[in-house]
């Protein structure tokens, strides 16, 4: 992409990278090797997971009565992949 990198990061003997400007403490990152030999580093954002409040049916706790279809699940996965 560029002839000269903006930031040069060197790993220590245990393979750890440090850069206070790029990698904040306590944040998770995903590093993926690319076909051109570069490495793509992405910050993993935590998302809110929807919860279902249980309800009592004949004395027992039950979850949601509605289960998503495979088409709805596939569309959600596709939307998540396209977002990146």
Buried (B, 14 or more C-beta within 10 A) or exposed (E): EEEEEEEEEEEEEEEEBEEEEEBEEEEEEEEEEEEEEEEEEEEEEEEEEEEEEEEEEEEEEEEEEEEEEEEEEEEEEEEEEEEE
